[in-house]
Amino acid sequence: MKKRFKGALLVLVVLISIIVILTGCTGAAGSQATDNTKSTGFEKLQEIGYVTVGFDDTFVPMGFKNENGEIVGFDIDLAKEVFKRIGIEVKFQPIDWSMKETELNTGNIDLIWNGYTITDERKEKVAFTKPYLENRQIIITLADSDINSKANLKGKTVAAQNGSSSLDAINSEPELAATFKDGAPVLFDTNNEALMDLEAKRTDAVVADEILARYYIAERGQEKYKVLDQDFGKEEYGIGIRKEDTELLEKVNKALDEMRSDGTFAKISEQWFGANIEK
C-alpha cells in the first residue's frame, strides 16, 4: 500500500509540475502577444520613429537615384513634405517593383509611393489614397520606325517593365498582345532597361508611363523618338498603404489636401515638370 501511495503521489507531483510549466508558457506567450499588440498602425510607427516608403529607384522623375547616388524625384519630395506635416521621419527603400505588394503586406515597407497606378486588382491587396496624378500608357518607338499605330505592332518586339501597370494595360488587350513577336511582350526589370533596348534596336516599341517616358525622351533627345497617337489607356496614380493602416491613410490624404490648398503641391510639380500637373 505504501509503495502504491508513493507511486500515485509521484505521478500527481509530475502532473502538477507539467501543468505549472504549460501554464507559465501560455502566460508568457499571451503576455508577449499582448505586448506585440499594445500599439498598432500609426501608433506603432510613431514608436518606431519613422515610416518606410518603398519605390523603384530607376523610375524617373518620380523616385530615382541621381548621378551622385542621391534619392530624388517628384514623389520623393511629396513624401518628405507629407511626413514633415504629419510629424514623423520618412525613409526610402528601393524594392523589386514586381514584389511591391508583398513587401508592403509583410511589413518590409509601410507605403508604396512611386507612380503607383490604381487598379481594381491592386485594390484587393492594398488601400489607396485619393488619386493625385493622371497618366497614360504610351507607345514609344524610334523616330525612323515604321510603327504608327497599335495595329503596326503585329510581329514586332514590344517591351514593358515586369510587374508594371504598363504590362497590365497590354494584358487588358490580349488579342493585340498575341500578335506581338513570340505572342507576348518582352519584360525588363526596369523601364530604363527597356528603353535602352529600344535605343539598341533590339526592341521595336516600348509601352511605359507617359510621365516617365516624356522625362526620359527629353533627357535623351526628342528627335530620337516617336510617341504614337494611340495608347494603352489612361490611369491615375495613388499611394498604396496596408488596409489595416486606416489612420496613416487618413493622415496622408489630409496632408496632400493641405498641400493642394496652400500651393505646395503645385510648387513641387513646377520644379519637376515645369507646370502644375496635379490631379
NORSUL-V622837 format. One record per backbone hydrogen bond with DSSP energy under -0.5 kcal/mol. NH is the residue of the N-H (numbers start at 1). CO is the residue of the C=O. Records with the same first field share a line. If there is no record, write none. Layout:
NH: CO, CO
This chain:
5: 1
6: 2
7: 3
8: 4
9: 5
10: 6
11: 7
12: 8
13: 9
14: 10
15: 11
16: 12
17: 13
18: 14
19: 15
20: 16
21: 17
22: 18
23: 19
24: 20
25: 21
26: 22
27: 23
28: 24
29: 25
30: 26
31: 27
32: 28
33: 29
34: 30
35: 31
36: 32
37: 33
38: 35
43: 40
44: 40
45: 41
46: 42
47: 43
48: 44
49: 45
50: 45
51: 89
53: 51, 91
54: 52, 111
55: 93
57: 55
59: 56, 63
60: 58
62: 59
63: 59
64: 72
65: 57
66: 64, 70
69: 66
72: 64, 70
74: 61
75: 62
76: 62
77: 73
78: 74
79: 75
80: 76
81: 77
82: 78
83: 79
84: 80
85: 81
86: 82
87: 83
88: 83
89: 49
91: 51
93: 53
94: 92
95: 55
97: 95
99: 96
100: 97
103: 99
104: 100
105: 101
106: 102
107: 104
108: 103
109: 103
110: 52
111: 52
112: 240
113: 54, 111
116: 238
117: 115
118: 236
119: 117
123: 119
124: 120, 121
125: 122
126: 122
127: 241
129: 239
132: 237
133: 237
134: 277
135: 235
137: 233
138: 136, 208
139: 230
140: 138, 206
141: 226
143: 224
145: 142
148: 146
152: 149
153: 150
154: 151
155: 179
156: 153
158: 156
159: 205
160: 186
162: 188
164: 161
168: 164
169: 165
170: 166
171: 167
172: 168
173: 170
174: 171
176: 173
177: 173
178: 174
179: 176
180: 177
181: 156
183: 180
184: 181
186: 158
188: 160
194: 190
195: 191
196: 192
197: 193
198: 194
199: 195
200: 196
201: 198
202: 197
203: 197
204: 157
205: 157
206: 140
207: 159
208: 138, 206
210: 136
213: 209
214: 210
215: 211
216: 212
217: 213
218: 214
219: 215
220: 216
221: 217
224: 221
225: 222
226: 141
228: 139, 226
232: 137
235: 135
237: 133
238: 116
240: 112
241: 127
242: 110
245: 242
246: 244
249: 245
250: 246
251: 247
252: 248
253: 249
254: 250
255: 251
256: 252
257: 253
258: 254
259: 255
260: 256
261: 257
262: 258
263: 259, 260
264: 259
265: 259
267: 263
268: 264
269: 265
270: 266
271: 267
272: 268
273: 269
274: 270
275: 269
277: 275
279: 132
